[in-house]
Amino acid sequence: MEVRIVACGIFQLELERVLEEIRTKCESDAEFKVIYTAPALHVDFDKLKDGITQALDNNTPEEKVVLFFGSMCHPEMNEFIEEYNVVKLEPKNCIELILGKERQNELEKSDKIFYITQGWLQNWREIFSQGQGWDEIDARQNFGFYDKILLLDTGVSEFNDEDILDFFEYTQVPIEIENIDLTVFKKSVVETLEKALGKKILTNIG
């Protein structure tokens, strides 16, 4: 059975890493085919809707379809996917998906935090400069609300001090790094795929 996954490109590296592990240990004959939308689409709700629906339009009746977007990534998500028979993620956005709600609540007890992942770090110019149209003044006004930017390092790609410095110069907000494993992310991915297939695919998610 083929499972079509329509996913946000912002967490492509994390999803590819987890799917590789799932395929190795999978107790099902399911095949996973992934279509990624451009990471910066979420800054324009019309473009995001078009990107998602175009990907969903291409599925066949035999496929199970899974939507890997946060439940709050588009205010009308439930309405425009209603005509498609899809299973979607429960977490509200990619940060909750990777970090987990409990850890996020813990971190936000004392600080106002803007979170990014490696996907955000790689694509911030497309997201903020091009997508939002923010110059450095706009960026500093919008990011000025936050005490810090927290980069969630999932270990799926490399970045260097220059990458961090470029984003800092754009935002003027201190950037901290927190190492995060993919346990929470993988659990959500596996549970969503199992819901789509109607059966277990892994005995041990860890």
TADA-V461095 format. One line per field, one symbol per residue. ss: DSSP state (2 for helix, 1 for strand, 0 for the rest). Layout:
ss: ???
//
This chain:
ss: 01111111222222222222222220000011111110222220222222222222200000011111000000002222000001110000022222202222222000001111122222222222222200022222222000011111100000002222222222200011111000222222222222222000000000
//
